[in-house]
Amino acid sequence: MDKIIISEEAYNEFKSFLDENEVDNYSIRINLAGFGCSGPAFNISVDDVKEGDLTQKVNDITFVVEEKLVDEFGGFKLLSTEENEGRGLSLKPVIESEGGCGSCGGGCH
């Protein structure tokens, strides 16, 4: 099973983003940034592989993620702007968790 699901379109858009920002190390870590009203939020950073990590190489890019995050979220989907309904590149878990205003005490308006 792939840990990272990415279409050719999303790959090309993400690679262009890295190139435009002069990122020359294509070892990209997926991190859990925290939880909000809409569920978990993730970010990416340039980082090397560490003990307890899983990796998946997609063309020139090596995605790095802690094994426990893959276990919890089933892997990740990187969506292109078009696949994300025009809202830009997006990183989503394969297993979507429940979110919404009820999870944060109703403070989301």
Protein Blocks (a to p, Z undefined) as FASTA:
>chain_A
ZZbdcdfklmmmmmmmmmmnopabfcdcdddfbdcfkopadddddddddehiacddehjb
ccdddfklmmmnopacdddfklnnonapadddfbdcdedjklnoopaZZ
